[in-house]
């Protein structure tokens, strides 16, 4: 895997000439954050792009509950709740005196509207399945909501703290994709496509005195060299998802910065379209798993900064099973397996989104498949194209993507309409057991079975867990070290300048 081209300091700075600068002394109340991914929409209840949550969830939008860095669920727009003895009825007490950024009052009817919208037949909510257990949502009074479930849901309160469960208002929901309106500590000021999105402090926020930042600027920089240059020139204060792991040592050696290496919920997979030949053949999928070399991929694409996975579950999770030895790397064996399946020498297209972990991994996997007798063609595509053609239309052979949502093994129970093209009644029945099992120990045992089943089926080739690699200017405090959810609450972040 070739490294980044060598660039002089002047050429690195030139790459970021479009980034406006300002004296650091004037920016103590401002946080300038670098992001790799610019979304095509700003509504987390209608689009699966992770960066929407990364910027806006719990900052602009809020949900009934919130998930802390340790994974525990706490109150948010719901100050407290009670659960019936049978575990099927949740009664939420809502925070009083809350307003949306446009001045409209938040109350129980907004919760009913948001959930009815998410559960509607024509809903485009990217995690619509998390609402399936809900039987009804009722406004008991302006400050009380009753949610009845059809069956127990072990992840219910956790899911109520996700961006997909953001509470939106009927007055503004239709335009949230470009003009987001929530109840959070920040409101959107502007969005310059291709450049930046700016948030400003919501002075009417119910806990505004504990919000340290007056402004947050998210700047979109996908190129690793440009990201490095922007940080080194101190044009950015933070890059929480830093795209160049090979350059972390230079930041670690510089007293102006601190480096964070944490964990995420993001399983990086070589996804195969199970509904399309030849990947509808389990032996072909197993051959792909045998052809890849995780160690080579992690070293070449992530410079060693990742943990390998052998199924769809984070290595730091309580139910983790190490299945990385299920299909030992063996090029000659994989070549024979492809030949036995009648696909040796055929062309398999690998469409990858514009993220360094994906594009770098694709180059290595292309060579590994070639060594095993497969003509793998890599197509690097823009994010909007990937969402439309791969995620929505399932127009692909293989792709590489990080699934960053927590508790998302249920993706494999979403049936043939999901972009995996995977439909397995036995696994769906197992997932139904998992999500309704209230006992944590029993649920973990079922999750172990789920990992083993998916590995045995070789639904995808499971690569590595996406690490949380962050670079921060000294003085920036309050960022989470690890990411149990997609969002990063900025309410507790400060910048000493």
Steps between C-alpha positions, in 0.01 A plus 500: 500500500670824392512779753396858449713696249776700659409867510695805606367715781404770248303260281321358804393846605390575145260207514305679773506847351121500498487481880454839663728576791472723806724586793484229764443758773171592334379141482491386862120491483506331158576138416616418146450130428622303200277229353570258214141462394252766390142371503247558224226568757486643852213285627612194702143365493508474121860427395751234606812716466696474826634856487149640545499348848861600554417865447137544599365228730496620862636831376213627283254213532412319823325177593305378800809333646873544454784245507807592703859418403488188719193378310253568780161650414395820676223761484487771236175642361339245731602586855390161634283199417325201647469149356204270557554165670460313171762724333262609226394850606740793543369827641731796440490833684622776269719798580298819539567842348681354196478675164613412151749735337220667302317589821230232486429326831609138555236272653360147487334557162843549344606160633188338356560674166865395487429134572197478272717651225780250564260204506294602196486264204674756279760589764857544379646463849831311454439296817130445460534154654566644847140623502346165408441392863282810561126442514390857573621843608253713697514853640350459847541873562741766367783372723429125498537239225400135521665253264361147484704218348380190320778299659791559733793683347835469677639799308196729524631773732840489327334539161295793629832682540606468134492760224236293321273569800553877499193699593401738224214744462225480236562866417860434387537126434463528122796738468736344754705350218641845422388717792515287818285613791528325835501572873872453565775723641603618152307621197617505140629830370611405148597217266740569214497181300841357431659714770344528846198494725477747788307468826450773759398478863128484570461769765150372580625150579377378838855447626674774300721607790686167474571534127855637467521547124337788311572360155595169338628483143508158333734507200485222243845366409514149358861505382742370770781735393271801511369393843856477628593839358194667653578361844870585480418857393257517797216585265306227681463430870388138469483216253317228698500254210849563371546329159879448499603248770854489360548865597390475864860470632587850381205640696591294805847655491364856474406665833235708323285190458366195675409178325215271595470136395164363608235254393181531299204279421607495134548159344683539169383235256566390146130478419387258233164526326344174616207541260726506197706227335757382581459621859175310542732198518633450852812329368594810301456717809714260700763510228509881522543474878786255448670720240525810719779561751375719787849562633614632163188717471533645850868568457467649152173692536508592870874483573430247774246720679202261496378176657401213267149355511368165379130579526265793555562606859747740669800339674444719809143370542400271784379227263798503265619170351836496320420344163793645307639147455184370332641543149881508522663691216605252234537628145540160337201356684289802404607457136387139505172596669430757228583238235272243664219757503557572131591866542879499465608781269168682511469873565371626833448874541585668828321835539639702790402832659758782534635418845868415546428182699289377207710615205824375655347165597359463148843519338632225724193278460515546124850353496409220743206393282717526190753266662212255551395513135229767509498812282393758758432847361494791744260788440547802728169684521370813673292465814175614339547242225576229758184580699283497188647214298640267768294563813164576341504320165731210594688556174835345594701180529716587799562810708692603813318689770511557876173434680533746788163459671490310830303177546461467124531127448129526419606629157526134399133450592375781275432268208573525129406867471802603707814557295663176620244302297510248787182319601527220754201391706714321758710807574192723506345273763823515702506880484138512617613305807794733556305824491225373730728339760504723810762297690843637402688173550251301293503770234879484482487127444257555213726772357785251501283260302423782258869572441573134439206464261600802289861385487397150397280642225783734398235759419783751454874501549545663842811719508564714808342723762527865402709680765426850625816685402495861609739793493425800723672827569614530860229691681207317342336300777186294545507282188412136553792257477284224354173499312216275619260679262525700179480841663738717700323741740678836491319644801788393727783596263714808558784669315758691700635656182 
